[in-house]
Amino acid sequence: MTLGAGGCANVASGKCGETPVKTLLAIVGWCLLLSLCWPLAILALVLWPFVWLLSLPFRMLAITFDAVFALLRALLFLPSRLLGYRGNSMGRAS
């Protein structure tokens, strides 16, 4: 198992503590909405799965565009990689 940034396993760099914080903020926001206007909070709770289902095609489209741009980047940088350029991410010593 490899460790990412900050010692988190299987997590992309910069994303170590992001999901728990978002979840905590969503729960606190919903509790605040529940205390201010409980019918709106219940409506939000009921409608959230439908909003999630509607967002799935857009997520798939974003994943597709990300893959296409990664392929284009790999094709554009292929000549430089064939010539031996490795970039700064490999930690080459000067």
N, CA, C and O atoms as a MOPAC input file, in Angstrom:
PM7 MOZYME 1SCF
protein

 N      0.84600 1    -1.16600 1     0.00000 1
 C      0.00000 1     0.00000 1     0.00000 1
 C      0.89100 1     1.22800 1     0.00000 1
 O      1.81800 1     1.33100 1     0.80400 1
 N      0.61300 1     2.15600 1    -0.89900 1
 C      1.41500 1     3.36700 1    -0.96800 1
 C      0.72600 1     4.47600 1    -0.20000 1
 O     -0.50100 1     4.54200 1    -0.12600 1
 N      1.54500 1     5.34600 1     0.37100 1
 C      1.01400 1     6.46400 1     1.12300 1
 C      1.08700 1     7.71500 1     0.28500 1
 O      2.12300 1     8.00000 1    -0.31700 1
 N     -0.00200 1     8.46900 1     0.23400 1
 C     -0.05600 1     9.71700 1    -0.50900 1
 C      0.46600 1    10.86200 1     0.33600 1
 O      1.19900 1    10.65300 1     1.30300 1
 N      0.08600 1    12.06600 1    -0.03400 1
 C      0.52600 1    13.25600 1     0.69300 1
 C     -0.06300 1    13.24600 1     2.09500 1
 O     -1.24700 1    12.96600 1     2.27800 1
 N      0.75800 1    13.55000 1     3.06900 1
 C      0.28400 1    13.63100 1     4.44300 1
 C      0.09400 1    12.28200 1     5.10100 1
 O     -0.48000 1    12.21700 1     6.18800 1
 N      0.55500 1    11.19700 1     4.48500 1
 C      0.46900 1     9.88600 1     5.09000 1
 C     -0.86400 1     9.18300 1     4.88600 1
 O     -1.12600 1     8.18600 1     5.55900 1
 N     -1.70100 1     9.65200 1     4.00100 1
 C     -2.99800 1     9.00800 1     3.75100 1
 C     -2.84000 1     7.97700 1     2.64200 1
 O     -2.27900 1     8.27200 1     1.58700 1
 N     -3.33000 1     6.78300 1     2.88000 1
 C     -3.20200 1     5.71800 1     1.89600 1
 C     -4.26800 1     5.84400 1     0.82200 1
 O     -5.41800 1     6.17100 1     1.11400 1
 N     -3.88800 1     5.58600 1    -0.40800 1
 C     -4.78800 1     5.55200 1    -1.55100 1
 C     -5.59800 1     6.83800 1    -1.70900 1
 O     -6.78200 1     6.78700 1    -2.04300 1
 N     -4.98200 1     7.96600 1    -1.47800 1
 C     -5.64500 1     9.24700 1    -1.61000 1
 C     -4.76200 1    10.12700 1    -2.47700 1
 O     -3.54600 1    10.17000 1    -2.29300 1
 N     -5.38200 1    10.83800 1    -3.43300 1
 C     -4.62500 1    11.73000 1    -4.29200 1
 C     -4.02800 1    12.86700 1    -3.45500 1
 O     -4.55200 1    13.20600 1    -2.39400 1
 N     -2.95100 1    13.43800 1    -3.93300 1
 C     -2.29000 1    14.48800 1    -3.17200 1
 C     -3.21000 1    15.68900 1    -2.99800 1
 O     -3.88500 1    16.11200 1    -3.93700 1
 N     -3.22800 1    16.23400 1    -1.78000 1
 C     -4.04700 1    17.39100 1    -1.48700 1
 C     -5.48200 1    17.06200 1    -1.13400 1
 O     -6.27600 1    17.97900 1    -0.92700 1
 N     -5.84900 1    15.79600 1    -1.05700 1
 C     -7.23200 1    15.41600 1    -0.78900 1
 C     -7.36000 1    14.61100 1     0.50300 1
 O     -8.35900 1    13.91600 1     0.68800 1
 N     -6.39000 1    14.68400 1     1.38600 1
 C     -6.34900 1    13.80900 1     2.55400 1
 C     -7.52800 1    14.00800 1     3.49200 1
 O     -8.21300 1    13.03400 1     3.80700 1
 N     -7.80000 1    15.23900 1     3.95700 1
 C     -8.84700 1    15.43700 1     4.93000 1
 C    -10.06300 1    16.14200 1     4.37700 1
 O    -10.85800 1    16.68900 1     5.14100 1
 N    -10.22600 1    16.14400 1     3.07300 1
 C    -11.27200 1    16.94200 1     2.45400 1
 C    -12.66600 1    16.34900 1     2.65200 1
 O    -13.59900 1    17.09500 1     2.94700 1
 N    -12.83900 1    15.05700 1     2.50400 1
 C    -14.15800 1    14.44100 1     2.56900 1
 C    -14.77000 1    14.51200 1     3.96600 1
 O    -15.94600 1    14.86400 1     4.06700 1
 N    -14.06400 1    14.20600 1     5.03800 1
 C    -14.68700 1    14.33500 1     6.36000 1
 C    -15.09700 1    15.76600 1     6.69500 1
 O    -16.11000 1    15.97400 1     7.36300 1
 N    -14.32900 1    16.75300 1     6.24400 1
 C    -14.67000 1    18.14200 1     6.52100 1
 C    -15.93400 1    18.52900 1     5.76400 1
 O    -16.80100 1    19.20700 1     6.31500 1
 N    -16.04700 1    18.11200 1     4.52000 1
 C    -17.25500 1    18.40400 1     3.73500 1
 C    -18.47700 1    17.73600 1     4.36500 1
 O    -19.55500 1    18.32800 1     4.41800 1
 N    -18.30700 1    16.51700 1     4.83600 1
 C    -19.41600 1    15.80800 1     5.46500 1
 C    -19.84200 1    16.51500 1     6.75000 1
 O    -21.03400 1    16.67800 1     7.01000 1
 N    -18.86900 1    16.93000 1     7.54600 1
 C    -19.18200 1    17.63600 1     8.78400 1
 C    -19.90700 1    18.94700 1     8.50300 1
 O    -20.88000 1    19.27400 1     9.18200 1
 N    -19.44200 1    19.70100 1     7.50700 1
 C    -20.10200 1    20.95400 1     7.15400 1
 C    -21.51600 1    20.72200 1     6.64500 1
 O    -22.41400 1    21.51000 1     6.94000 1
 N    -21.72900 1    19.64700 1     5.88300 1
 C    -23.07700 1    19.33600 1     5.39800 1
 C    -24.00100 1    18.97900 1     6.55000 1
 O    -25.15800 1    19.40100 1     6.56900 1
 N    -23.51100 1    18.21200 1     7.50300 1
 C    -24.34700 1    17.82600 1     8.65000 1
 C    -24.67000 1    19.03800 1     9.51700 1
 O    -25.81100 1    19.20400 1     9.94700 1
 N    -23.67600 1    19.88700 1     9.77800 1
 C    -23.91400 1    21.08400 1    10.58100 1
 C    -24.87400 1    22.02900 1     9.85500 1
 O    -25.75700 1    22.61500 1    10.48300 1
 N    -24.71000 1    22.18000 1     8.55800 1
 C    -25.62000 1    23.02500 1     7.77900 1
 C    -27.04100 1    22.50200 1     7.78400 1
 O    -27.99500 1    23.27400 1     7.88100 1
 N    -27.18400 1    21.17300 1     7.67800 1
 C    -28.52400 1    20.59600 1     7.70600 1
 C    -29.15500 1    20.75200 1     9.08800 1
 O    -30.35000 1    21.03000 1     9.18700 1
 N    -28.38100 1    20.57900 1    10.14400 1
 C    -28.91000 1    20.77300 1    11.50700 1
 C    -29.33000 1    22.22100 1    11.72800 1
 O    -30.34300 1    22.48300 1    12.37600 1
 N    -28.56300 1    23.15400 1    11.19600 1
 C    -28.92700 1    24.56200 1    11.28900 1
 C    -30.22000 1    24.82800 1    10.52700 1
 O    -31.10200 1    25.53000 1    11.02100 1
 N    -30.33300 1    24.26500 1     9.32400 1
 C    -31.56500 1    24.41400 1     8.55400 1
 C    -32.73500 1    23.74600 1     9.26200 1
 O    -33.85600 1    24.25100 1     9.21100 1
 N    -32.49300 1    22.62400 1     9.91600 1
 C    -33.55100 1    21.93900 1    10.65800 1
 C    -34.04900 1    22.79900 1    11.81400 1
 O    -35.24600 1    22.82400 1    12.10300 1
 N    -33.14300 1    23.49400 1    12.46700 1
 C    -33.57400 1    24.32400 1    13.59400 1
 C    -34.27600 1    25.59700 1    13.12700 1
 O    -35.12100 1    26.13100 1    13.84600 1
 N    -33.93700 1    26.09400 1    11.92800 1
 C    -34.56500 1    27.31800 1    11.43500 1
 C    -35.88300 1    27.06400 1    10.69900 1
 O    -36.86400 1    27.77800 1    10.90500 1
 N    -35.89600 1    26.05100 1     9.84800 1
 C    -37.08200 1    25.77400 1     9.03500 1
 C    -37.13800 1    24.27600 1     8.76100 1
 O    -36.59300 1    23.80600 1     7.76100 1
 N    -37.79600 1    23.51900 1     9.64700 1
 C    -37.76900 1    22.06900 1     9.54500 1
 C    -38.44100 1    21.51700 1     8.28700 1
 O    -37.98400 1    20.48900 1     7.78800 1
 N    -39.50800 1    22.13700 1     7.73400 1
 C    -40.05500 1    21.55700 1     6.48600 1
 C    -39.06900 1    21.62300 1     5.31900 1
 O    -38.99900 1    20.70500 1     4.50200 1
 N    -38.31200 1    22.71600 1     5.25000 1
 C    -37.30800 1    22.84700 1     4.18800 1
 C    -36.17700 1    21.83400 1     4.37200 1
 O    -35.66200 1    21.29600 1     3.39200 1
 N    -35.79200 1    21.57200 1     5.61400 1
 C    -34.74300 1    20.59400 1     5.89100 1
 C    -35.19600 1    19.18300 1     5.50800 1
 O    -34.42000 1    18.42000 1     4.93200 1
 N    -36.44500 1    18.83400 1     5.82300 1
 C    -36.97100 1    17.51700 1     5.44600 1
 C    -37.09100 1    17.39800 1     3.93400 1
 O    -36.79900 1    16.34400 1     3.37000 1
 N    -37.52300 1    18.48100 1     3.26700 1
 C    -37.61400 1    18.48000 1     1.80500 1
 C    -36.23200 1    18.29900 1     1.17600 1
 O    -36.08100 1    17.56400 1     0.19900 1
 N    -35.23200 1    18.96700 1     1.73600 1
 C    -33.86800 1    18.81600 1     1.22800 1
 C    -33.37100 1    17.39100 1     1.42300 1
 O    -32.68100 1    16.84400 1     0.56300 1
 N    -33.72200 1    16.79600 1     2.54800 1
 C    -33.31300 1    15.41600 1     2.82800 1
 C    -33.96100 1    14.43500 1     1.86400 1
 O    -33.33500 1    13.45400 1     1.46200 1
 N    -35.20600 1    14.69000 1     1.49100 1
 C    -35.93300 1    13.79800 1     0.57600 1
 C    -35.46400 1    13.99400 1    -0.86700 1
 O    -35.36800 1    13.02800 1    -1.62400 1
 N    -35.17400 1    15.23500 1    -1.24900 1
 C    -34.80400 1    15.52000 1    -2.63300 1
 C    -33.33100 1    15.26000 1    -2.94800 1
 O    -32.96400 1    15.17700 1    -4.12000 1
 N    -32.48000 1    15.12900 1    -1.92600 1
 C    -31.04600 1    14.96500 1    -2.16700 1
 C    -30.69800 1    13.74600 1    -3.03700 1
 O    -29.83000 1    13.87400 1    -3.90100 1
 N    -31.32700 1    12.57000 1    -2.85800 1
 C    -31.00100 1    11.44900 1    -3.75900 1
 C    -31.34100 1    11.71800 1    -5.21900 1
 O    -30.64500 1    11.24100 1    -6.11500 1
 N    -32.40100 1    12.47600 1    -5.46300 1
 C    -32.76400 1    12.80500 1    -6.84800 1
 C    -31.77000 1    13.77700 1    -7.46300 1
 O    -31.44600 1    13.67500 1    -8.64600 1
 N    -31.29200 1    14.71100 1    -6.66800 1
 C    -30.25900 1    15.64200 1    -7.14800 1
 C    -28.97700 1    14.87500 1    -7.46000 1
 O    -28.30700 1    15.14800 1    -8.45600 1
 N    -28.64400 1    13.91400 1    -6.60200 1
 C    -27.45500 1    13.08900 1    -6.83300 1
 C    -27.59400 1    12.28000 1    -8.13500 1
 O    -26.64400 1    12.17500 1    -8.91000 1
 N    -28.78000 1    11.71600 1    -8.36200 1
 C    -29.00800 1    10.95700 1    -9.59600 1
 C    -28.91700 1    11.84400 1   -10.83200 1
 O    -28.39300 1    11.42100 1   -11.86200 1
 N    -29.42100 1    13.06600 1   -10.73600 1
 C    -29.33800 1    13.98500 1   -11.86800 1
 C    -27.90300 1    14.43400 1   -12.13800 1
 O    -27.56900 1    14.77700 1   -13.27200 1
 N    -27.05100 1    14.43500 1   -11.11400 1
 C    -25.67000 1    14.88100 1   -11.30500 1
 C    -24.76500 1    13.78600 1   -11.87700 1
 O    -23.66000 1    14.08000 1   -12.33200 1
 N    -25.21300 1    12.54200 1   -11.85900 1
 C    -24.35900 1    11.44300 1   -12.34700 1
 C    -23.91900 1    11.59700 1   -13.80600 1
 O    -22.74000 1    11.38800 1   -14.09100 1
 N    -24.80800 1    11.95400 1   -14.74700 1
 C    -24.31900 1    12.11800 1   -16.13000 1
 C    -23.25700 1    13.19900 1   -16.26000 1
 O    -22.32900 1    13.06600 1   -17.05800 1
 N    -23.38400 1    14.26300 1   -15.48700 1
 C    -22.38500 1    15.32500 1   -15.55000 1
 C    -21.05100 1    14.86400 1   -14.97100 1
 O    -19.99300 1    15.26000 1   -15.46000 1
 N    -21.09500 1    14.04000 1   -13.94500 1
 C    -19.84900 1    13.48100 1   -13.40400 1
 C    -19.18600 1    12.56400 1   -14.42800 1
 O    -17.96700 1    12.59400 1   -14.60100 1
 N    -19.99300 1    11.75400 1   -15.10100 1
 C    -19.43200 1    10.86900 1   -16.12900 1
 C    -18.82500 1    11.68400 1   -17.26900 1
 O    -17.77900 1    11.32100 1   -17.80700 1
 N    -19.47800 1    12.77700 1   -17.63400 1
 C    -18.94100 1    13.65000 1   -18.67000 1
 C    -17.61800 1    14.27500 1   -18.22600 1
 O    -16.68800 1    14.39000 1   -19.02500 1
 N    -17.53000 1    14.67600 1   -16.96900 1
 C    -16.28700 1    15.25400 1   -16.45200 1
 C    -15.16200 1    14.22600 1   -16.44000 1
 O    -14.02300 1    14.55400 1   -16.77200 1
 N    -15.46700 1    12.99300 1   -16.06400 1
 C    -14.45400 1    11.92300 1   -16.07700 1
 C    -13.97900 1    11.66800 1   -17.49600 1
 O    -12.78900 1    11.45300 1   -17.72500 1
 N    -14.90500 1    11.69100 1   -18.45200 1
 C    -14.55000 1    11.46200 1   -19.85700 1
 C    -13.63800 1    12.56500 1   -20.36400 1
 O    -12.62500 1    12.28700 1   -21.00600 1
 N    -13.99000 1    13.82900 1   -20.07800 1
 C    -13.14300 1    14.93300 1   -20.51900 1
 C    -11.77200 1    14.88100 1   -19.85200 1
 O    -10.76300 1    15.18400 1   -20.49000 1
 N    -11.72500 1    14.50800 1   -18.60200 1
 C    -10.44700 1    14.37900 1   -17.90900 1
 C     -9.57700 1    13.32300 1   -18.57400 1
 O     -8.37400 1    13.51900 1   -18.74800 1
 N    -10.18700 1    12.20400 1   -18.94500 1
 C     -9.43100 1    11.13700 1   -19.60800 1
 C     -8.95000 1    11.57500 1   -20.98600 1
 O     -7.82500 1    11.26000 1   -21.37400 1
 N     -9.78300 1    12.29700 1   -21.72900 1
 C     -9.38800 1    12.76500 1   -23.06300 1
 C     -8.22600 1    13.74000 1   -22.95400 1
 O     -7.27400 1    13.65800 1   -23.73100 1
 N     -8.29200 1    14.67000 1   -21.99100 1
 C     -7.19600 1    15.62300 1   -21.84300 1
 C     -5.91900 1    14.94600 1   -21.34300 1
 O     -4.82000 1    15.36100 1   -21.71200 1
 N     -6.04600 1    13.93100 1   -20.52500 1
 C     -4.86000 1    13.18700 1   -20.08600 1
 C     -4.21800 1    12.45900 1   -21.27100 1
 O     -2.99400 1    12.40600 1   -21.38200 1
 N     -5.04100 1    11.90500 1   -22.14500 1
 C     -4.51700 1    11.24100 1   -23.34400 1
 C     -3.82500 1    12.24500 1   -24.26100 1
 O     -2.74000 1    11.97400 1   -24.77400 1
 N     -4.44800 1    13.39600 1   -24.46500 1
 C     -3.82200 1    14.41700 1   -25.31200 1
 C     -2.50300 1    14.90700 1   -24.71600 1
 O     -1.53600 1    15.13000 1   -25.44500 1
 N     -2.46400 1    15.07200 1   -23.40600 1
 C     -1.22100 1    15.49700 1   -22.75600 1
 C     -0.14100 1    14.43900 1   -22.92000 1
 O      1.01700 1    14.76100 1   -23.18600 1
 N     -0.52100 1    13.18000 1   -22.76000 1
 C      0.45400 1    12.10300 1   -22.91900 1
 C      0.98000 1    12.05300 1   -24.34800 1
 O      2.16900 1    11.82200 1   -24.56400 1
 N      0.10000 1    12.27000 1   -25.32700 1
 C      0.54600 1    12.26100 1   -26.72000 1
 C      1.44200 1    13.45400 1   -27.04400 1
 O      2.41500 1    13.31800 1   -27.78600 1
 N      1.11600 1    14.62000 1   -26.49000 1
 C      1.92600 1    15.80500 1   -26.76600 1
 C      3.30400 1    15.73100 1   -26.10700 1
 O      4.28100 1    16.23000 1   -26.66600 1
 N      3.39300 1    15.12300 1   -24.94000 1
 C      4.67100 1    15.03400 1   -24.23900 1
 C      5.44300 1    13.76100 1   -24.55600 1
 O      6.53200 1    13.55300 1   -24.01900 1
 N      4.90400 1    12.91000 1   -25.41400 1
 C      5.59400 1    11.66800 1   -25.76200 1
 C      6.96700 1    11.91000 1   -26.38700 1
 O      7.91900 1    11.23300 1   -26.00100 1
 N      7.11900 1    12.85100 1   -27.34400 1
 C      8.47100 1    13.05900 1   -27.89900 1
 C      9.50000 1    13.47800 1   -26.85100 1
 O     10.64000 1    13.01700 1   -26.89000 1
 N      9.11500 1    14.33700 1   -25.92300 1
 C     10.09000 1    14.76000 1   -24.91400 1
 C     10.41800 1    13.61800 1   -23.96200 1
 O     11.55300 1    13.51000 1   -23.49700 1
 N      9.45600 1    12.77800 1   -23.67000 1
 C      9.74200 1    11.62600 1   -22.80000 1
 C     10.64400 1    10.62200 1   -23.51500 1
 O     11.49500 1     9.99100 1   -22.88900 1
 N     10.45500 1    10.47700 1   -24.82100 1
 C     11.31600 1     9.56600 1   -25.57600 1
 C     12.75100 1    10.08000 1   -25.62700 1
 O     13.69500 1     9.29400 1   -25.70000 1
 N     12.91100 1    11.40200 1   -25.58800 1
 C     14.24600 1    11.99100 1   -25.60400 1
 C     14.88700 1    12.03400 1   -24.21900 1
 O     16.03900 1    12.45200 1   -24.09800 1
 N     14.18600 1    11.62100 1   -23.18900 1
 C     14.79100 1    11.48300 1   -21.87700 1
 C     14.39800 1    12.51600 1   -20.85100 1
 O     14.90800 1    12.45800 1   -19.73200 1
 N     13.52000 1    13.46300 1   -21.15600 1
 C     13.10500 1    14.45900 1   -20.17000 1
 C     12.12900 1    13.82200 1   -19.19100 1
 O     11.14800 1    13.19600 1   -19.59200 1
 N     12.41400 1    13.99100 1   -17.89000 1
 C     11.55700 1    13.38400 1   -16.87700 1
 C     10.83800 1    14.41200 1   -16.02300 1
 O      9.94100 1    14.02800 1   -15.27300 1
 N     11.16700 1    15.66500 1   -16.08600 1
 C     10.48300 1    16.69400 1   -15.30000 1
 C     10.98500 1    16.76100 1   -13.87500 1
 O     11.85600 1    15.98600 1   -13.47900 1
 N     10.43800 1    17.68700 1   -13.10100 1
 C     10.85600 1    17.90500 1   -11.72300 1
 C     10.19900 1    16.92800 1   -10.75300 1
 O     10.66900 1    16.78400 1    -9.62500 1
 N      9.14200 1    16.26500 1   -11.15700 1
 C      8.41900 1    15.39100 1   -10.23100 1
 C      9.20200 1    14.13300 1    -9.87200 1
 O      8.86500 1    13.46400 1    -8.89500 1
 N     10.21700 1    13.80000 1   -10.62100 1
 C     11.00200 1    12.59900 1   -10.33100 1
 C     12.07900 1    12.85300 1    -9.28800 1
 O     12.71500 1    11.90700 1    -8.82200 1
 N     12.30200 1    14.11900 1    -8.90700 1
 C     13.27000 1    14.42300 1    -7.87000 1
 C     14.71400 1    14.28100 1    -8.32100 1
 O     15.54600 1    13.77800 1    -7.56600 1
 N     15.02400 1    14.71100 1    -9.52800 1
 C     16.39100 1    14.63500 1   -10.03100 1
 C     17.29600 1    15.56800 1    -9.24700 1
 O     16.93400 1    16.71200 1    -8.97100 1
 N     18.45800 1    15.08200 1    -8.89500 1
 C     19.44300 1    15.90400 1    -8.17400 1
 C     20.22600 1    16.72600 1    -9.17400 1
 O     20.58600 1    16.24500 1   -10.24900 1
 N     20.48700 1    17.97500 1    -8.80900 1
 C     21.24400 1    18.85600 1    -9.71700 1
 C     22.72300 1    18.58900 1    -9.59900 1
 O     23.52200 1    19.22900 1   -10.28200 1

